[in-house]
């Protein structure tokens, strides 16, 4: 059984006991969070989408809060002596799926 969920403006295909990284979610390490933006559920035989998954919820446990690798942003305009370097590190939450209800 797996589900397709949306969190942090991204979509993830998840199954029970799977660990995945998502955008930063509110909560402390060890807390249970409910992900209610379920787009589709596949139970082994049938795929349910739309109104059929309106009441389906995914329960997940927060394992840790971390940050991604640094992404360097470099801007340059040729022959104008213009160069700018900037870095960005996205805040992430590591989640483990405990149940698909």
Helices and strands as residue ranges (DSSP letters): E 2-7, E 10-15, E 19-23, E 32-35, E 38-42, E 47-49, G 50-53, E 58-67, E 71-77, E 82-88, E 91-100
